[in-house]
Amino acid sequence: MNKLNLPDNIIRLRHEKKLTQEELADFMGVTKASVSKWEKGINTPDLLLLPQLAAYFDVTVDELIGYEAQLSGEQIRRKYAELSGDFASLPFADALEKARTLAHKYYACYPFLLQLSVLYWNHYMLAETKEEGRALLQEAVGWCDRILENCSDVGVCDDAVVLRAGLHLQLGRAAEAIEALEPSANPVRLAGQNGSLLVQAYQAAGDVEKARSYAQAKQYLDLLSLVGDAVLSLSLNGKEIGQCEETVRRITAVMELYHLEALHPNAAAQFLFQSAVVYAANGRDTEALATLRRFEKCVDRLLEEQPKLHGDEYFDRLDAWIDRLPLGSMAPRDGSFIRQSLRASLAHPAFDRIREKEEFRRFANRVTAEDS
């Protein structure tokens, strides 16, 4: 059980009220020695005395014993960053135990459970066996189920629906993912227009600054969605090199126009990597290596000491919006973990033709080395 702060809290609250141990003992109907033992941590108050003691100090029982049922947004970010680092640096079992301990402690903090589910999805592949990795994903599904059953925050629940669908898909349960997503993701539904309508509503209400900020955030997300959808398109049409080349041409132009490789190197890296896979699989070695050179620059940005999401001169209202995200501007994965993922990615069979080329070997060795 996590250590509580009851002794220290009794001392602090008693001092704030300028009470002696004897005065507190008289009010509680116990001896001065009992209060002394409470404050030294030798004994604890009887369970039935806790509500009376909390009421006397005008605090909740949770506050009295030092139990935090809820975490602030900043606390969630700090704990996610710590756990992400643990998965990269500690034995998997130790990092997992720390995550589960926090899940049990904050089992009613649904935004935190949601981010723990994200954490598991981002790191399940580090498990020693596939079965253990699948069990981890299923555990995250269970947390999403709990959120949907008990949480009253619509936004958190909406995120849990999407996250649970993604976890089902990762587990090979495509039917469950379709069932969850199809009603809301269908492009003919009016729900797809809610963002634009909200911008118009802010403008009509006279809150022009909020309308501008939200419109810019929506444009940014639409840009990321466009590039992400292009990655899927390349994957689906990989053998149709003409179609893929046109996709690469158009999306590359968009990325250059919006400076996406600097603005969001992760989104750009995913597109460039998939482009390189398509070129290599179709025997276009020169184009594959050229694309990997651009991919390498994105990787360098991702491996910076503290990579962060950010706006730029065009997206000049984006930073304030990013600060309100559950994880803020922090990267969801540690640099060491990114290198591990790169090792697996560069083992893709499409690169077999160029694996022994000097340029590919140099690139692979540099971006996966721990001291790169």
TAJOBEL-V910837 format. One record per residue. SS is DSSP state (alpha for helix, beta for strand, coil for the rest). NEAR is the number of other C-alpha atoms within 10 Angstrom. D_LAST is the distance of its C-alpha to the last C-alpha in Angstrom with 1 decimal. Layout:
BEGIN
SS;NEAR;D_LAST
SS;NEAR;D_LAST
END
This chain:
BEGIN
coil;6;40.6
coil;9;38.6
coil;8;40.2
coil;14;42.4
coil;14;43.4
alpha;22;47.2
alpha;22;48.3
alpha;17;46.3
alpha;16;47.5
alpha;21;51.1
alpha;18;50.9
alpha;13;49.3
alpha;17;51.7
alpha;16;54.7
alpha;12;53.8
alpha;10;53.4
coil;10;56.9
coil;10;58.1
coil;13;59.6
coil;14;60.4
alpha;18;59.7
alpha;16;63.4
alpha;15;63.7
alpha;19;61.0
alpha;17;62.6
alpha;13;66.0
alpha;11;64.6
alpha;16;62.9
coil;10;65.9
coil;13;64.1
coil;14;64.4
alpha;17;62.5
alpha;12;61.1
alpha;17;59.6
alpha;25;57.8
alpha;17;56.6
alpha;14;55.2
alpha;18;53.4
alpha;20;51.7
alpha;15;50.7
coil;13;49.4
coil;10;52.0
coil;13;53.6
coil;16;53.0
coil;17;55.6
coil;7;57.5
alpha;8;56.0
alpha;8;59.1
alpha;13;58.7
alpha;17;55.2
alpha;15;56.6
alpha;14;59.3
alpha;19;56.8
alpha;18;54.4
alpha;13;57.4
alpha;13;58.6
alpha;16;55.3
coil;12;55.1
coil;13;51.7
coil;15;50.8
alpha;17;50.6
alpha;15;46.8
alpha;15;46.4
alpha;23;48.7
alpha;18;46.7
coil;16;43.3
coil;17;42.4
coil;12;40.1
coil;12;41.0
coil;16;39.0
coil;16;35.7
coil;12;35.1
alpha;16;32.5
alpha;14;30.4
alpha;13;30.8
alpha;21;29.7
alpha;21;26.5
alpha;14;25.7
alpha;18;26.6
alpha;22;24.6
alpha;18;21.4
alpha;14;22.2
alpha;22;22.9
alpha;24;19.8
alpha;18;17.8
alpha;18;20.2
alpha;27;19.7
alpha;19;16.0
alpha;14;16.7
coil;12;20.3
coil;12;22.3
alpha;16;23.4
alpha;12;27.0
alpha;12;26.5
alpha;18;24.6
alpha;19;27.3
alpha;11;30.0
alpha;13;28.8
alpha;22;28.8
alpha;13;32.2
alpha;13;33.6
alpha;16;32.8
alpha;18;34.2
alpha;13;37.4
alpha;16;37.6
coil;18;37.2
coil;17;38.9
coil;17;41.0
coil;19;38.1
alpha;25;37.7
alpha;24;34.9
alpha;25;32.8
alpha;23;33.8
alpha;23;32.7
alpha;21;29.2
alpha;24;29.1
alpha;25;30.0
alpha;20;27.1
alpha;20;24.8
alpha;22;26.2
alpha;21;25.9
alpha;16;22.2
alpha;21;21.6
alpha;21;24.5
alpha;16;22.6
alpha;18;21.1
coil;18;24.7
coil;11;25.6
coil;11;28.2
alpha;12;29.1
alpha;10;32.3
alpha;14;30.5
alpha;19;28.3
alpha;19;31.5
alpha;15;33.2
alpha;20;30.5
alpha;26;31.0
alpha;20;34.7
alpha;15;34.5
alpha;24;32.9
alpha;23;35.7
alpha;14;38.1
alpha;21;36.7
alpha;26;37.1
alpha;16;40.7
alpha;18;41.4
alpha;25;40.2
alpha;20;42.5
alpha;10;45.4
alpha;11;45.3
coil;16;43.4
coil;11;45.5
coil;12;42.6
alpha;10;42.9
alpha;10;39.4
alpha;17;37.8
alpha;22;40.0
alpha;12;39.1
alpha;16;35.4
alpha;26;36.3
alpha;19;38.2
alpha;17;35.3
alpha;21;32.8
alpha;27;35.3
alpha;23;35.8
alpha;22;32.1
alpha;26;32.1
alpha;20;35.2
alpha;15;33.7
alpha;15;30.7
coil;14;33.3
coil;12;35.1
coil;13;37.9
alpha;14;38.2
alpha;11;41.8
alpha;15;41.1
alpha;20;38.4
alpha;15;40.9
alpha;11;43.6
alpha;16;41.6
alpha;15;40.2
alpha;10;42.9
alpha;11;45.4
alpha;14;43.2
alpha;13;40.8
coil;11;43.7
coil;11;43.5
coil;9;47.3
coil;10;47.4
alpha;9;48.1
alpha;13;45.4
alpha;13;42.9
alpha;11;44.5
alpha;10;44.2
alpha;14;41.4
alpha;13;43.4
alpha;12;46.5
alpha;15;44.9
alpha;21;43.9
alpha;17;47.5
alpha;14;48.8
alpha;16;46.9
alpha;15;48.2
alpha;11;51.7
coil;10;51.6
coil;11;50.8
coil;13;47.3
alpha;15;45.8
alpha;12;42.6
alpha;15;41.8
alpha;20;42.7
alpha;16;40.3
alpha;19;37.5
alpha;20;38.0
alpha;18;38.5
alpha;19;35.2
alpha;21;33.3
alpha;16;35.2
alpha;13;34.2
alpha;18;30.5
alpha;12;30.9
alpha;12;32.9
alpha;17;30.3
alpha;17;27.6
alpha;13;30.4
alpha;13;31.1
alpha;22;27.6
alpha;15;27.4
alpha;13;30.7
alpha;21;29.6
alpha;22;26.9
alpha;13;29.8
alpha;15;31.9
alpha;22;29.5
alpha;15;29.3
alpha;11;33.1
coil;13;34.0
coil;20;31.4
coil;14;34.2
coil;12;35.9
alpha;16;33.7
alpha;11;36.0
alpha;14;35.8
alpha;21;32.0
alpha;16;31.7
alpha;11;33.9
alpha;18;31.8
alpha;19;28.6
alpha;11;30.6
alpha;12;32.1
alpha;19;29.1
alpha;17;26.9
alpha;12;29.6
alpha;15;29.7
alpha;20;26.0
alpha;11;26.2
alpha;9;29.4
coil;17;27.9
coil;15;24.4
alpha;20;23.0
alpha;20;19.5
alpha;19;19.3
alpha;18;21.9
coil;21;20.6
alpha;22;17.3
alpha;19;17.7
alpha;19;21.2
alpha;25;20.3
alpha;23;17.4
alpha;18;20.0
alpha;25;22.5
alpha;26;20.4
alpha;20;19.2
alpha;23;22.8
alpha;26;24.0
alpha;26;21.8
alpha;25;23.3
alpha;25;26.7
alpha;24;26.4
alpha;21;25.1
alpha;20;27.8
coil;15;30.4
coil;14;29.4
coil;16;28.1
alpha;17;25.2
alpha;13;24.9
alpha;15;24.8
alpha;24;22.3
alpha;21;19.8
alpha;14;20.5
alpha;20;20.1
alpha;23;16.7
alpha;17;15.6
alpha;16;16.8
alpha;23;15.2
alpha;19;11.8
alpha;16;12.6
alpha;22;13.8
alpha;23;10.7
alpha;14;8.8
alpha;18;11.8
alpha;23;11.8
coil;17;8.4
coil;11;9.9
coil;9;11.1
coil;12;14.5
coil;16;15.0
beta;18;18.7
coil;17;21.5
coil;20;23.5
coil;19;26.3
coil;13;26.8
coil;7;29.8
coil;10;31.4
coil;16;30.6
coil;12;31.8
coil;20;33.2
alpha;20;30.3
alpha;17;28.7
alpha;15;31.8
alpha;16;32.0
alpha;18;28.4
alpha;16;29.2
coil;12;32.0
coil;12;29.8
coil;17;29.7
coil;20;26.0
coil;20;26.2
coil;19;23.1
beta;20;20.6
coil;16;18.2
coil;19;19.9
coil;19;16.8
coil;23;14.2
alpha;21;10.4
alpha;18;10.4
alpha;19;13.4
alpha;16;12.0
alpha;20;9.5
alpha;16;12.7
alpha;15;14.7
alpha;15;12.7
alpha;16;13.4
alpha;10;17.0
alpha;13;17.2
coil;18;16.1
coil;12;18.8
coil;12;21.4
alpha;12;24.4
alpha;17;24.6
alpha;22;21.8
alpha;13;23.7
alpha;13;25.2
coil;18;22.0
coil;16;19.8
coil;11;20.6
coil;12;20.2
alpha;10;17.8
alpha;14;16.3
alpha;18;15.7
alpha;12;14.3
alpha;11;11.8
alpha;15;10.8
alpha;18;10.8
alpha;12;8.9
alpha;15;5.8
alpha;20;6.2
alpha;20;7.2
coil;12;5.3
coil;11;5.6
coil;7;3.8
coil;11;0.0
END
